[in-house]
């Protein structure tokens, strides 16, 4: 029995990393953070087939598994790449396919990278007092907070009953307002609906749960990639930065900091891989595994982000090094689709604890 990535998965990983090395360096991320666009990066990833990963071949996709999406998410997190991957390539295809409806045209557009799909599930996960959506006679009213992708063409919106609806971004009753968050590598918006046309995608709680589960695993993989990059940067900096005429990496305290980061992070990779495997092969374990993986990576990611910044000393807080982009990406991933405390409680309920 082999525990590891297949040759095809290693090739996928190498191709995505090579593309991101060339097209999403830190300067390109800074440009996006200052108000730039990510359409060129997404178009390049579309040429690699990334938006089509989870879409069946019959709808113009590649028909791969959640594990493959997790591999790509790790690459994107490592490069803090500004893309709509989470919504357009992971959660939206999962919801559309799981719903069992006839969404072939939309899935084909997603697979080609010509249509971006945003996700507004926040009110179904943890409704806020001043938000929430209602749908009556195919018309939606209300507000969704922290929706993924400010440039989406359509949005999948979930209400407090975990029903999923499709709304178009160009509907005259839909207003988008950009939100300021700590993470400038991905943009979120507040959506206000005023009698917006809403097409029902699913009224089954299982479809909503399946979509959230794969989203949580993708976020965990993204955090894994970002944290691994921060660890690698810390080790490299410790080798080069000298104090008292010797590299700081030769000091026992710094060695321990780097070793502890590596020890905490390495088991997380197997955890993410198993979570991706469970989504496809172990449905009875998938939900609990997704919750635990999301929660654990959030905690470990936060520790690595903090410790890596400490290894860099004062340089860790400068824009010159840019470490804060990874730091903030990890922080945002921690909260999206449920903070650790919330998802652990959900896992406890699922296990009857």
N, C-alpha and C positions, 0 to 999 in steps of 0.2 A: 504494500500500500504506500502510495506517495502522498506526502503532505507538502503542498507547495503549489505554485502556479504552473499551469500547463505551458507548453511552448507557445501556443497561440496567445495566451494571456500575457506572457512575457513580451511577445512581439507587440501586442497592443500597448502595453505599458511603455515600451521603448519608443514607439512611434509618437505617442502623446507627449511624452517628456521631451523628445527631440523637437517637436513642433513648438511646445511652450518655451523651451530654451531660446528658440529663434524669434518667437513672436510675442512673448509675454515676459520680457525681462523686467526688472524693478522699475526702470525708467518708464516703461509702457504702463505699468500699474500706477505710477505716480500721475501720469497723464490722465488716466481714467479717474483717479481720485480727485483731480482738479477740474473735472467736468467733461472729460473726453468720452468717446463712444467705445463700445466693445464689439460693434458689429463686424469688424474685420477679423477679430479673434474667433468669433462664433462662426463666421463664414469659412474660415480655415479648418476649424474643427468639424464643420459639416462635410467638408471634402474628405475628411478621414472617416466619416460615417458615425461620428459620436452622437448626434441627435437621434440616430436610427437604432441605437444599441438594443433597446428593449421593445422595439416595435416588431411585430411578426413580419415575416417575409412577404406574406400575402398583401400587406399594406405598405410595402415598399421599404420595410425595415431590414435589420440584420438578424433579429430574433435571438439575441444573446441573453444571458442570465443576470440576476441582480449582482452576483459576484463580480461580473465584468464591469458593471456600472460603479461598484465600489472601488475597483482598481483605477478607473478613470478619475473618480472623485479624489482619491489620494494624490494623484498627479496634479490635479487642479489646485488642491489645497497647498501642496508643496510650492507651487509657483504663485500662490494667491491670485490666480487668474480671474479676471472679471468676466464671467460668463453667466448665461441663464440656465446652466446645466441642471441644477436641482429641480427647477420647475419644468422646463421644456423637454429634457431628456430622461428624467427619472420619474417624478411624481405624476405629471400629466399623462404620459403613455401608460403608466400603470393603472391609473384611474379609468382611462378610456377603454383599455382592454378588459379590465376586471368587470366593468359595468355590463359587458356583453352586448352593448348597443351597436348600431351601425355608424361607426365613426371613421370609416375608411378614408374619406377625403381629407379629414383633419389630420389623421395619423400620417398620411402620405405627405402632407405639407410640413408637419413637424419633422419627419424623417429627412426631408430635403433641406431643412434648416430655413425655410421661407416663412414659417409662422412660429412665433414665440408665444409660449403659454405661461402666464403667471399663476401663482398659487395664493389664494386668500383663505387659509384654513384656521387662522388664529381664533376666530370667534367660536369655532366648533371645539377647539382644544381647551381654551380657557377664556370664556366670554368676559369682556370688560363691561363695567356698569354703564359706560357712555357709548357703547358700540353694540353691534349685533345687526343681523339682517333678517328680513321677513320677505316671504314670497307668496303672492296671491295672484291667481289667474295668469301665471307666467310672467309676472312683473315683480321686480325686486326693489326694495327700499331699505335704507339703513346705511351702516358704515362697517367696513372691514379695516382693521389696523394691521400694519406691518405685512402687507402683501409682497411677495417676492416679485422682482423684476419690474422696474419702472417703465421699461420699453416694450412690454408685452403687447401682442396683438389681440389676444383674448385672455380671459382669466377663468380659472376654475374656482368657484366660491362655495364654501361650505357654511351652512347655518348651524344653529345650536342643536339641531336634531341630527346632524351629520349627513344631511342630504347635500348632494353636490350639484351645482348648476354651472352652466357656461354662459358668460356674458362677454360681449365684444367691447374692446377698449374704445372704439369710435362711436359707441352709442351716445346720443346727445344727452342722456340723463346721467351718464357716468362722469364723475370728476375725479381726477388723480392729483394728489398732493404729495410731493416728495417729502420724506421724513429724514431727519438728521439722526444718524446712529453712529456708534463708535466705528463701525466697519465701513470704510469708504471703498472697498473693493467690490461691493455688491450693493445695489440700491433697492430700498424698500419704499413703499408708498402707502398712503391712506386712500382707500377707495370709498367714495360717497355715491350711493345709488338713489336716484330719484325716478322711480317708475321705469327702471331699466328692463329691457327684454331679457328673460332668463330661461334658457333651455335646460330641462332636467337631464342630468347625466346619470344619476343614481340616487335612489332613496334607501339603499341598503347600507347598514352600519359596517358590514364586513368589507365593502369596497372602500369606504373611508379609512378603515383601520389598516387595510393592506397598503393603501397609498401612503399613509403616515409612517407605517413601519419601514418601508423602503426609503422614505425621505430621511428618517432618523439614522438609518445605517449609512446613507450617503453623507450625511453631516458628520457622523463619527469618522468615516474614512477621510473626509476633507480635513478634519481636525488632526487625524493621524499624520497626514502629509505635511500640514503646516508645522506641527510639533517636531516632526523628524527634521525638517529644514532648519528650524530654530536650534535644535541640538547640534546639527552639523555646523551651523554658523558659529555656535559657541565653542565647539572643539577647535575649529580653524582659527578663531580669534585667539584662543588660549595658546595656540602654538606660535602665533606671530607677535602678540603683545608682550613686551618685555618690561620687567620691573626689577630693580636691583641687579641689572645686567644678566637677567635670565628670563626665559619665557614664563608667563604666569601659569601655563599648563604644567610646569614642573613642581608647583606648590601643591602640597597634599590636599589642602582645602578645596582648591579648584578641581583637582582630580576627582575628589569625592563628589563634587557638584555634578560634574559631567557623567560620572559613573552612575549616580543615582538617577539622573534623567534617562540614561540608556536602559537601566534596569526596570524603570517604571514603564517605559514606552514599548520595549520590545514585545512583551506579551500581548500588547494591544493589537498588534498586527494580526496575530492568530485569532483574536476575538472578533475583529472586523471580518476576517475571512469566513469564520464560522457563521457569523450573522448573515452574511451574503449567501452562504450555502443553505442555511436554514430557511431563508425566504423562498427558495425554490424547491428544496427537497424535504424539509421538516416543518410542514405547516403548523403542527401542534406545538412546536417550540419557537416559531418565528417571532411572535409578538413579544413574549417575555425576553427573548434574546435581544431583540431590537432595542427594547427599553434599557436593559442592563448595559448593552454596548454603548448606546448614546450617553447614558449617565456616567459610565466609567471613563470613556474617552474625554468627556467634558472636564472631569476632575483631573485626570492625568495631563490633559492638554494645558489646563490652567497652571499646573505645577511646572511643566516644562517651559511655558512662556515666561513665567516669573523667574525661574532659575536661570534660563538662558540670558535674560536681560541683566540679571545680577552678575553673571560671568563677564558680560561686556562692560560692566561698570557704568560710568557716566556716558560712554559712547552709545550704550543701549537705548538711551532716550532721545537720541538725535535723529533727524530725518536723513542725515547723510548715510547712516547705516541702514535705516529703513526697517529696523526690527519691529517697530510698532505696527506695521501692516499685518504681519503674521500674528502678533499679540492680539490685535483687535479682531482679526478674523476668528481666532479661537474663542474669544469672548462672545462674539455674536453667535457662533455655532452652538455655544453652551445654552443659549436662551431659545433659539429657534426650535419650534415644534416641541417645546417642553424643556424646562430646566431640570437638572439632575434630581432635585427633590420631587418634582412633579412626576417624572417618568418612573422613578423608583416606587412611588406610591401606586402608580398604575400597574406596575409589575407585581406588587404585593397583592393588589386586588385580583389580578388574573390568577395568582397562585393560591388564592383563598386565605391569605395571611391577614 
